[in-house]
Amino acid sequence: MIEYNAKNYVCHLDLAMDLIRGKWKAVILCHIHGEPKRFLELKRMTTGISQKVLSDKLTDLEKHGLIHREVYPEVPPKVEYSLTQMGLDLFPALNHLENWSIEYF
């Protein structure tokens, strides 16, 4: 048994999948890959997601260290999201999952 953030996981894969589990987290990571994105850019790119859900998922991804939130001291406020090194290191696994899906489905 593995414990992380007061949650128990049966193995490391269970923990890793929990970080990207759900309908939107992997999609958000894919949109951020390559260059930083602002909140409204992500909202437009992620068709069907509400502002609250996007905000919640970005907060989760940031809390787990997969993305970085940069706030610029401007008026109006400018906030950009980018992948951290941990998020970049996860990306090849996401690409493998995508390629697997393309090949079999």
Secondary structure, 3 states (H helix, E strand, C coil): CEEECCEEECCHHHHHHHHHCCCCHHHHHHHHCCCCEEHHHHHHHCCCCCHHHHHHHHHHHHHCCCEEEEEECCCCCEEEEEECHHHHHHHHHHHHHHHHHHHHC
